[in-house]
Amino acid sequence: VHSNSGAKYGGGISTSAFSIIDNCKIYNNSSTKGGGISITGGSPTLNNLKVYSNSANYGGGIYFGIWIDRTTLTNSLIFDNSGTGELYSDRSYNGINIINSTIIRSIGTTIWVRKQANYSIFNSIVIGTIEMTNSLSIVDVSYSLIKDGTSSVLNNNNGNLTWGTGNIDVDPLFVD
């Protein structure tokens, strides 16, 4: 899915349903919310995605909207997207699970956790800043590589960060 634009939601893909997005490359798209993908409802499952070179005001890679249920991002690579966050969540009450995924080379904040958003990051790599903007924001991290560790988490309003077991905070030394 490439070279598209959306007026408001999802330059590449926009969904508000209980959908499955699997084995896709999503690149060179643009929108206001979710340059690559915009999720505004339902409980989608995102598997084996490569989301890159997209742009949006909110969520250059993926925008998680207000009314989503539990969403899972698995075995995916998110990189080189521009906007407020590679991933941007706006009150994702029931959570966003990031499993076995890599989120790198962000232009700006890597993961933007707004309002009552809830993230669980497991066995993943995040290089860049995780920004929590509300006291009701929740981020749980386990068995992941978060470059610079807890110092890369900007907890602006005393959100709840759980730094679980098995995390490391080194440079993964990726080579192009």
N, C-alpha and C positions, 0 to 999 in steps of 0.2 A: 504494500500500500504506500504509494509515494506521490509527491508533487501535487497535493491537494490543499485546499484551504476551507476553513469553516468560519462562518460569520461570528459565532459565539462559542460553540462547543465542538471539540474534536475535529482537528484538521484532517487526520487520517481516519480515525474510527470514533464514533460516538455511540454509546450504549446506555440504556437505562433499564436493562432487563437482566434476567438470570441467564447470562450468555457464557460461551466458552470461546476464547480467542486463543488459537493454538498454532504454533509453527509459522509465525509471520515476521517479515521485515517491515518496519514502519519508519519511513524516513522522508525528509524534505517536505514536511507538511507544516501548516501554520493555522493558528486559531487564537481567540482570546483566552479560552480555557481548554488546556489539553492540546498542545500542538500535535502530538502523536495520537494519543487516546484520551477521550473524555468519558468518565463514568459518572452518571448522574442519578443512578438508582439501581436497584436489584443487587445481585450477589454474583458478579462475574468471576470467572476463573481465567487467569492469564498464564499461559504456559509456553515455554520455549520461544520467547519473543526477542527480537533485536530491535530496539527503539532508539533511533539516533538522528541527529541533524534536523530536529524539529524545533519550532519556536512558538511561544505563546506568552501572553502576559502572566498567566498563572499555570504552572506545570508544563514546562517545555516538552517533557517526555510524556507524563501521564498526570491528568487531573482527576482527583477523587472528590466527587461532589458531596452535597449535604445528605442525601437520602440513601446512600449505599448501605447494604448489609455487609456481612463479612466477605471480603475480597481476598483472593490469594494470587500472588505473583510468584511463579516458580520457574527455575532454570532459565532466567532471562538476563539479558545484557542491556543496560540503559546507559547511554553516554552521549556527550557532545550536543545536548539539547540546550536551548537558551530560553530564559524566562525566570520567573520566581520559582526555582526548584526544578530539578529533574523530575521529582515527584512532588505534588502539592496536594494536600488534603484539607478539606473544608468541612469540619464536623462529621467525620466518618465514624459514627458512634460505635458500631459493632466491630470495627477493626479491619486493618490491612495487614495481611501476613506476607512477609517477604522471605522466601525460602530458596536457598541455593542460587542466589542471583547476585549480579555485580552491577553496581551503580557508581559510575566514575566520570571524571573529566567534565564536571558540571561548570557551566558559566554562571556563577552565583551560588546560592544555597543549593545543596544537593537534595536534601529532603526537608520540606517545609511542613511542619505539623501545626496546623491552625485550629483554634477553638477546641472542641472536644474530640479531636482526632486521636486514634489509638493505633499504634504500629507495633507489630511484633517482627523483629528481624532475626532470622535464624540461619546459621551456616551460610552467610553471605559476606560480600565485600562492599564496603562503602568508603569511598575516598572523597572527602569534602565535608561540608558542614551539615549537621542535622539541627534545625532550628525549631524550638518549641515556643509557641507564642501565647500560651494560655495556661492557667493553673490547672485546667482540666485535661490538658494534653498528656498522653501516655506513650512512652516508648520503652519497649522491652527488647534487650539485645542479648543473644546467647550464641556461643560457638561461631562468632563472626570476626572478621577483620575490619575494624573501624580505625582508619589511619588517624593517629594522634589520640586515640582512645576517648575518654570522657571530655577531654579538653576541646574536641571537635563538636561537642554538643552545646549549643547556645540555649540555655534554659532561661528565657527572658522573664517568665512569670511563674516560676516555681512549679513547672509541670512535673510529672512523675516519671523519672528515668530509673529503670531497673537494669543494672549492669550485671547480667547473669554470669554463669560459669563458661569457661572455655573461650573467652574473647582475647584477641591479640590486637596490638595497636602499632604495628610496624608498616613500613612502606613495602608493598608487595613486589616492587621492582618489575613492573610490567615493561615489556619491550615492544615497540612498534615494529 
